[in-house]
Amino acid sequence: MGVYRSSIFDCCSAVRWRARFMLMVGCLGPCAMSVPVFSYGAMIPYIYSYLWMQGQRFEMLELNLHPSLFLMTVTSFGSLIGLLSKVMNERILYAMFSLVLSLLMLSMYWLGNTYLSLSLYMCALGICGGNVLVYIIGKAVEWNPSKSGSANGIIGFFIGISGLIGSFVCTLYVNPHNEITSKVYDPNYPSLGNVTIFTDPSVYEKVPFLWVIFTIMLVALFIPSVIFVRSPTPDEVCEMTPLCEDSFEVNPLTSAHNYSVVEMLKTVKFWVLYFIAMTMSLALLSGSELYKELAKDTILDDTFLNVIGAVLAIANAFGRLLWGIIMDRIGSRWALFLAFAIITPSTVMLYVTKYYPWPYLVNVCLVSFNSGIFTGIAPALVELFGHRDISLKYSVCLSGELFGCTLFYVLSIGSVKLYNDLTFLILIAVPCGISCLASLMLI
């Protein structure tokens, strides 16, 4: 009996370390996919300056549409890999999406000189990146059935760190000497007024090569996940059973009933979670994309703004990690309530703190840290609806971001044409406050 039990623990230990290895290597894929997206807030002033000098004329705020386009295509096509896996091997599909993603990014060295090409690129990036994300999250849940919140938190940590990479590249490569912006006016486009851009060629002419740098990073990070990440074999699943039964790491916050997707769609709590997913995208975009736009006229130190981008990337990374762990401890209901209870007032306070560099840094990091609750969608689905078809459930719930991104873009356009920054931030904070109260319905 002792020998038998010892062999079980040996097997469990081997599977445990294999699961950890799969998770850590798998995290590299979403991190690679996220580098150009979560770095985009830091890149916007340089891209806008480059396009302006190429003769493109539009509001800088319109570049904020691109992260929204990315998230919209992620949510619209994120389940594509699940559908195609019925006729093709999932790992081959993952490798194909990774290859296409790398080639797309490299092509921007030659094609990224128009607003339209950047828009199309972000849509294509979302299609490929969404399937990369759904594949890795699905595998993380399969390998870590008793700790899906922590596993998704670790994936979210690596996604958040990707923004740090881009901020450092912008600081060290694009504008190492902290060149300042200038006000320029084009009489042919009087409606644009005075626009703030970099007029020094040594800054904006480096933009095309940024895509080459990001492609090299992308390929280096993708290769390990393409080679190693897979589903557990039937034998490994059997070995995980005594691990889950005997370990203190069992997650009690898992639905006793494994809902099908159709059954899930018939429940009120799914639509509550769907609305929360929508407002998560508002919080996420507010923290990662607006920090330069809000402070461009009040904080004129570009290096400091890039430092804010780097620090908020770290804050978001740790937020994703810690909120995943917290969700495993106290459940989705209270974790979501606490996160949105902090996000709601912090978002409005951005209007006050943008006049003071260091308080603004703290405020932006607070929003970014708590928007890390975004990583809780998959664990919340497991808690409320079970592990069954988790990748498909995740992609269905993630489609709520489609409406959140659309709302964010509409509100952004309105802040230029109809109302000021304070009204804009209040309009973002209101849905977050509603989500704070609605999360209490997730029982």
C-alpha positions as CSV (number, residue, x, y, z in Angstrom):
1,M,0.0,0.0,0.0
2,G,2.9,2.4,0.9
3,V,4.7,1.6,-2.3
4,Y,1.5,2.2,-4.3
5,R,0.8,5.5,-2.6
6,S,4.5,6.5,-3.1
7,S,4.2,5.8,-6.8
8,I,1.1,7.9,-7.0
9,F,2.9,10.9,-5.4
10,D,5.9,10.4,-7.8
11,C,3.5,10.6,-10.7
12,C,1.7,13.6,-9.3
13,S,5.0,15.4,-8.7
14,A,6.1,14.7,-12.4
15,V,2.7,15.9,-13.7
16,R,2.8,19.0,-11.4
17,W,6.2,20.1,-12.8
18,R,5.1,19.3,-16.4
19,A,2.0,21.5,-15.9
20,R,4.1,24.3,-14.6
21,F,6.5,24.0,-17.5
22,M,3.6,24.0,-20.0
23,L,2.2,27.1,-18.3
24,M,5.5,29.1,-18.2
25,V,6.4,28.2,-21.8
26,G,2.8,28.8,-23.0
27,C,2.9,32.3,-21.5
28,L,5.5,33.3,-24.0
29,G,2.9,33.1,-26.9
30,P,0.4,35.6,-25.5
31,C,3.3,37.8,-24.3
32,A,4.7,37.9,-27.9
33,M,1.3,38.7,-29.3
34,S,0.7,41.5,-26.9
35,V,4.0,43.4,-27.3
36,P,2.8,45.6,-30.3
37,V,-0.7,46.0,-28.7
38,F,0.1,47.0,-25.1
39,S,3.0,49.1,-26.3
40,Y,0.8,51.0,-28.7
41,G,-0.1,53.7,-26.1
42,A,3.6,54.6,-25.9
43,M,4.0,54.4,-29.7
44,I,1.1,56.6,-30.7
45,P,2.9,60.0,-30.6
46,Y,5.7,58.6,-32.7
47,I,3.4,56.9,-35.2
48,Y,1.3,60.0,-35.5
49,S,4.3,62.2,-36.1
50,Y,5.6,59.7,-38.7
51,L,2.2,59.6,-40.5
52,W,1.9,63.4,-40.3
53,M,5.2,63.8,-42.0
54,Q,4.1,61.3,-44.7
55,G,1.2,63.6,-45.5
56,Q,-1.5,61.8,-43.5
57,R,-4.0,64.2,-41.8
58,F,-6.3,63.1,-39.0
59,E,-6.9,63.5,-35.2
60,M,-4.3,61.7,-33.0
61,L,-7.2,60.3,-31.0
62,E,-8.2,58.2,-34.0
63,L,-5.1,56.1,-33.4
64,N,-6.8,55.0,-30.2
65,L,-9.2,53.1,-32.5
66,H,-6.4,50.6,-33.3
67,P,-6.3,48.8,-29.9
68,S,-10.1,48.8,-30.0
69,L,-10.0,47.2,-33.4
70,F,-7.6,44.6,-32.1
71,L,-9.8,43.7,-29.2
72,M,-12.9,43.7,-31.4
73,T,-11.3,41.2,-33.8
74,V,-10.0,39.1,-30.9
75,T,-13.5,38.7,-29.6
76,S,-15.1,38.2,-33.0
77,F,-12.7,35.5,-34.3
78,G,-11.2,34.2,-31.0
79,S,-13.1,30.9,-31.4
80,L,-11.9,30.2,-34.9
81,I,-9.2,27.9,-33.7
82,G,-11.8,25.8,-31.8
83,L,-13.9,25.4,-34.9
84,L,-10.9,24.6,-37.2
85,S,-9.6,22.1,-34.7
86,K,-12.4,19.8,-35.7
87,V,-10.7,19.2,-39.1
88,M,-7.0,20.1,-38.2
89,N,-4.6,19.5,-35.4
90,E,-4.7,22.3,-32.8
91,R,-1.0,22.6,-32.5
92,I,-0.5,22.9,-36.2
93,L,-3.2,25.6,-36.3
94,Y,-1.4,27.4,-33.4
95,A,1.9,27.3,-35.3
96,M,0.2,28.6,-38.5
97,F,-1.4,31.5,-36.7
98,S,2.0,32.3,-35.1
99,L,3.7,32.3,-38.4
100,V,1.1,34.5,-40.1
101,L,1.3,36.9,-37.1
102,S,5.1,37.2,-37.5
103,L,4.9,37.8,-41.3
104,L,2.2,40.4,-40.8
105,M,4.3,42.4,-38.3
106,L,7.4,42.2,-40.5
107,S,5.3,43.5,-43.5
108,M,4.6,46.7,-41.6
109,Y,8.2,47.8,-42.2
110,W,7.1,48.4,-45.8
111,L,3.3,48.9,-45.5
112,G,2.9,50.8,-42.2
113,N,3.0,54.3,-43.7
114,T,-0.8,54.9,-43.9
115,Y,-3.6,55.0,-41.4
116,L,-5.6,52.4,-43.4
117,S,-2.7,49.9,-43.5
118,L,-2.3,50.2,-39.7
119,S,-6.0,49.7,-39.2
120,L,-6.0,46.5,-41.4
121,Y,-2.9,45.3,-39.6
122,M,-4.6,45.6,-36.2
123,C,-7.6,43.7,-37.4
124,A,-5.4,40.9,-38.8
125,L,-3.3,40.9,-35.6
126,G,-6.5,40.5,-33.6
127,I,-7.7,37.5,-35.7
128,C,-4.4,35.7,-35.2
129,G,-3.7,36.9,-31.7
130,G,-7.2,36.0,-30.5
131,N,-6.7,32.4,-31.5
132,V,-3.3,32.3,-29.9
133,L,-4.8,33.6,-26.6
134,V,-7.8,31.2,-26.6
135,Y,-5.5,28.2,-27.4
136,I,-3.0,29.0,-24.5
137,I,-5.8,29.8,-22.0
138,G,-7.6,26.5,-22.9
139,K,-4.3,24.6,-22.4
140,A,-3.7,26.4,-19.1
141,V,-7.1,25.3,-17.7
142,E,-6.5,21.7,-18.9
143,W,-3.2,21.5,-17.2
144,N,-4.3,23.3,-14.0
145,P,-7.9,22.4,-13.4
146,S,-7.7,23.1,-9.7
147,K,-6.0,26.5,-10.1
148,S,-7.4,28.1,-13.2
149,G,-7.4,31.6,-11.6
150,S,-3.8,31.5,-10.7
151,A,-2.9,30.0,-14.1
152,N,-4.7,32.7,-16.0
153,G,-3.2,35.3,-13.6
154,I,0.3,34.1,-14.6
155,I,-0.6,34.3,-18.3
156,G,-2.0,37.8,-17.7
157,F,1.3,38.8,-15.9
158,F,3.3,38.0,-19.0
159,I,0.7,39.9,-21.2
160,G,1.1,42.9,-18.9
161,I,4.9,42.7,-19.0
162,S,4.7,43.0,-22.8
163,G,3.8,46.6,-22.5
164,L,7.0,47.2,-20.5
165,I,9.0,45.9,-23.4
166,G,7.5,48.4,-25.8
167,S,7.9,51.3,-23.4
168,F,11.6,50.5,-23.0
169,V,12.1,50.2,-26.8
170,C,10.4,53.6,-27.3
171,T,12.6,55.2,-24.6
172,L,15.9,53.6,-25.5
173,Y,15.6,53.4,-29.3
174,V,13.1,55.9,-30.6
175,N,13.7,58.9,-28.4
176,P,16.8,58.3,-26.2
177,H,17.6,62.0,-25.9
178,N,14.1,63.0,-24.8
179,E,13.4,65.3,-27.7
180,I,10.4,67.5,-27.1
181,T,7.3,67.8,-29.2
182,S,6.3,70.9,-31.3
183,K,3.0,72.5,-32.2
184,V,2.3,72.6,-35.9
185,Y,-0.6,73.9,-38.0
186,D,-1.7,72.9,-41.5
187,P,-3.8,75.7,-43.1
188,N,-5.3,73.1,-45.4
189,Y,-6.9,71.3,-42.4
190,P,-8.0,74.1,-40.1
191,S,-10.4,71.8,-38.2
192,L,-7.3,70.0,-36.7
193,G,-6.0,73.2,-35.2
194,N,-2.5,73.0,-33.7
195,V,-1.3,69.4,-33.4
196,T,1.4,68.2,-31.1
197,I,4.0,66.1,-32.9
198,F,7.8,65.3,-33.0
199,T,9.3,67.2,-35.9
200,D,12.8,65.9,-35.4
201,P,13.5,63.3,-38.2
202,S,15.9,61.4,-35.8
203,V,12.7,60.5,-33.8
204,Y,9.9,59.8,-36.2
205,E,12.0,58.2,-39.0
206,K,12.8,55.3,-36.6
207,V,9.1,54.2,-36.6
208,P,9.3,51.7,-39.5
209,F,12.2,49.8,-37.9
210,L,10.2,49.4,-34.7
211,W,8.2,46.7,-36.6
212,V,11.4,44.8,-37.4
213,I,12.4,44.9,-33.7
214,F,9.0,43.7,-32.6
215,T,9.1,40.9,-35.2
216,I,12.4,39.6,-33.9
217,M,10.9,39.6,-30.4
218,L,7.8,37.9,-31.6
219,V,9.6,35.0,-33.3
220,A,12.0,34.5,-30.3
221,L,9.0,34.3,-27.9
222,F,6.7,32.2,-30.1
223,I,9.1,29.3,-31.0
224,P,9.2,27.7,-27.5
225,S,5.4,27.8,-27.1
226,V,4.9,26.4,-30.6
227,I,7.3,23.5,-29.9
228,F,6.3,22.5,-26.4
229,V,2.7,23.5,-25.5
230,R,0.1,20.7,-25.9
231,S,-2.9,19.1,-24.2
232,P,-2.3,16.6,-21.4
233,T,-2.5,13.0,-22.6
234,P,-5.2,10.6,-21.1
235,D,-2.6,9.1,-18.9
236,E,-1.5,12.5,-17.6
237,V,-5.2,13.4,-16.9
238,C,-5.5,10.2,-14.9
239,E,-2.4,11.1,-13.0
240,M,-3.8,14.6,-12.2
241,T,-6.8,13.0,-10.5
242,P,-5.0,11.9,-7.3
243,L,-3.1,15.2,-7.4
244,C,-6.4,17.2,-7.3
245,E,-7.9,14.9,-4.6
246,D,-4.9,14.8,-2.2
247,S,-3.5,18.3,-2.7
248,F,-4.3,21.3,-0.5
249,E,-4.4,23.3,-3.8
250,V,-7.9,22.0,-4.7
251,N,-10.1,24.9,-5.9
252,P,-13.5,24.6,-4.2
253,L,-14.8,27.5,-6.3
254,T,-15.8,25.3,-9.3
255,S,-19.4,24.7,-10.5
256,A,-20.7,21.4,-9.5
257,H,-22.6,21.3,-12.8
258,N,-20.7,21.4,-16.1
259,Y,-23.0,23.6,-18.2
260,S,-23.0,23.3,-22.0
261,V,-22.6,26.6,-23.9
262,V,-26.3,26.6,-24.7
263,E,-27.3,26.0,-21.1
264,M,-24.8,28.8,-20.0
265,L,-26.4,31.3,-22.4
266,K,-29.8,30.7,-20.8
267,T,-28.7,31.8,-17.4
268,V,-28.9,35.4,-16.0
269,K,-25.5,35.2,-14.4
270,F,-23.8,34.7,-17.8
271,W,-25.3,37.9,-19.1
272,V,-24.2,39.7,-15.9
273,L,-20.7,38.4,-16.5
274,Y,-21.0,39.4,-20.2
275,F,-21.7,43.0,-19.2
276,I,-18.8,42.9,-16.8
277,A,-16.5,41.7,-19.6
278,M,-17.6,44.6,-21.7
279,T,-16.7,47.1,-19.0
280,M,-13.4,45.4,-18.4
281,S,-12.4,46.5,-21.8
282,L,-13.2,50.1,-20.9
283,A,-11.0,49.9,-17.8
284,L,-8.2,48.1,-19.7
285,L,-8.1,50.6,-22.5
286,S,-8.4,53.6,-20.1
287,G,-5.3,52.3,-18.3
288,S,-3.1,51.3,-21.2
289,E,-4.0,53.7,-24.1
290,L,-5.1,57.1,-22.6
291,Y,-2.2,58.0,-20.3
292,K,-0.3,59.9,-22.9
293,E,-3.4,61.4,-24.6
294,L,-4.8,62.8,-21.3
295,A,-1.5,64.3,-20.2
296,K,0.1,65.4,-23.5
297,D,-0.6,69.1,-22.8
298,T,0.0,69.0,-19.0
299,I,3.1,66.8,-18.7
300,L,5.6,67.8,-21.4
301,D,8.4,65.4,-20.4
302,D,8.2,62.6,-23.0
303,T,10.7,60.4,-21.1
304,F,8.5,60.7,-18.0
305,L,5.5,59.6,-20.0
306,N,7.4,56.6,-21.3
307,V,8.4,55.8,-17.7
308,I,4.7,55.9,-16.8
309,G,4.0,53.4,-19.7
310,A,6.7,51.1,-18.3
311,V,5.5,51.3,-14.7
312,L,1.8,50.9,-15.6
313,A,2.8,47.8,-17.6
314,I,4.4,46.3,-14.5
315,A,1.3,47.4,-12.4
316,N,-1.0,45.7,-14.9
317,A,1.2,42.5,-15.0
318,F,1.1,42.2,-11.2
319,G,-2.6,43.1,-11.2
320,R,-3.4,40.2,-13.5
321,L,-1.3,37.8,-11.5
322,L,-2.6,38.9,-8.0
323,W,-6.3,39.2,-9.1
324,G,-6.1,35.6,-10.5
325,I,-4.7,34.4,-7.2
326,I,-7.3,36.4,-5.2
327,M,-10.1,35.0,-7.3
328,D,-9.0,31.5,-6.4
329,R,-9.2,32.5,-2.8
330,I,-12.5,34.5,-2.5
331,G,-14.3,33.8,-5.7
332,S,-15.3,35.8,-8.7
333,R,-18.1,37.7,-7.0
334,W,-16.0,39.5,-4.4
335,A,-12.9,39.8,-6.5
336,L,-14.8,41.6,-9.3
337,F,-16.7,43.8,-6.7
338,L,-13.4,45.0,-5.1
339,A,-11.6,45.6,-8.4
340,F,-14.4,47.7,-9.9
341,A,-14.9,49.5,-6.5
342,I,-11.4,50.9,-7.0
343,I,-11.4,51.4,-10.7
344,T,-14.6,53.6,-10.8
345,P,-13.3,56.5,-8.7
346,S,-9.7,56.1,-9.9
347,T,-10.8,56.6,-13.5
348,V,-12.5,60.0,-12.7
349,M,-9.5,61.1,-10.6
350,L,-7.2,60.9,-13.7
351,Y,-8.7,64.3,-14.7
352,V,-7.4,65.9,-11.4
353,T,-4.0,64.2,-11.2
354,K,-3.0,64.8,-14.8
355,Y,-1.6,68.2,-13.8
356,Y,0.8,66.7,-11.3
357,P,3.3,64.1,-12.7
358,W,3.9,61.9,-9.7
359,P,0.2,61.7,-8.4
360,Y,-0.7,61.0,-12.1
361,L,1.8,58.1,-12.2
362,V,0.2,56.6,-9.0
363,N,-3.3,57.1,-10.3
364,V,-2.7,55.6,-13.7
365,C,-0.9,52.6,-12.0
366,L,-3.9,52.1,-9.7
367,V,-6.3,52.0,-12.7
368,S,-3.9,49.7,-14.6
369,F,-3.3,47.3,-11.6
370,N,-7.0,46.8,-11.0
371,S,-7.9,46.4,-14.7
372,G,-5.8,43.3,-14.3
373,I,-9.0,41.7,-13.1
374,F,-9.5,41.2,-16.8
375,T,-7.6,37.9,-16.3
376,G,-10.6,36.7,-14.2
377,I,-13.0,36.0,-17.1
378,A,-11.9,32.4,-17.6
379,P,-11.7,31.5,-13.9
380,A,-15.2,33.1,-13.4
381,L,-16.6,30.9,-16.2
382,V,-15.0,27.8,-14.5
383,E,-16.5,28.8,-11.2
384,L,-19.9,29.6,-12.5
385,F,-20.3,27.1,-15.4
386,G,-17.7,24.4,-15.0
387,H,-14.7,23.2,-17.1
388,R,-16.7,21.8,-20.1
389,D,-15.9,23.5,-23.4
390,I,-14.0,26.2,-21.6
391,S,-12.2,27.6,-24.7
392,L,-15.6,28.0,-26.5
393,K,-17.2,29.5,-23.3
394,Y,-14.3,31.9,-23.0
395,S,-14.5,33.1,-26.6
396,V,-18.3,33.6,-26.3
397,C,-18.0,35.7,-23.1
398,L,-15.0,37.6,-24.5
399,S,-17.2,38.8,-27.3
400,G,-18.6,41.3,-24.8
401,E,-15.4,43.2,-25.3
402,L,-16.6,43.9,-28.9
403,F,-19.3,46.2,-27.5
404,G,-16.9,47.6,-24.8
405,C,-14.3,48.6,-27.5
406,T,-17.0,50.1,-29.7
407,L,-18.3,52.1,-26.7
408,F,-14.8,53.2,-25.9
409,Y,-14.2,54.5,-29.4
410,V,-17.5,56.3,-29.6
411,L,-16.8,58.0,-26.3
412,S,-13.3,58.9,-27.5
413,I,-14.7,60.6,-30.6
414,G,-17.2,62.4,-28.5
415,S,-14.5,63.8,-26.3
416,V,-13.1,65.6,-29.3
417,K,-16.3,66.8,-30.7
418,L,-18.9,67.2,-27.9
419,Y,-17.5,67.2,-24.4
420,N,-14.3,67.6,-22.3
421,D,-11.9,65.0,-20.8
422,L,-13.8,65.0,-17.4
423,T,-17.1,64.1,-19.0
424,F,-15.3,61.4,-21.0
425,L,-13.8,59.9,-17.9
426,I,-17.1,60.0,-16.1
427,L,-18.8,58.2,-19.0
428,I,-16.2,55.5,-18.7
429,A,-16.5,55.2,-14.9
430,V,-20.3,54.9,-14.9
431,P,-20.4,51.4,-16.6
432,C,-17.6,50.4,-14.3
433,G,-19.7,51.4,-11.2
434,I,-22.6,49.4,-12.6
435,S,-20.4,46.4,-13.0
436,C,-19.2,46.8,-9.4
437,L,-22.8,46.4,-8.2
438,A,-23.8,43.8,-10.8
439,S,-20.9,41.5,-9.7
440,L,-22.8,40.9,-6.4
441,M,-25.4,39.0,-8.5
442,L,-22.7,36.3,-9.4
443,I,-23.8,33.6,-6.9
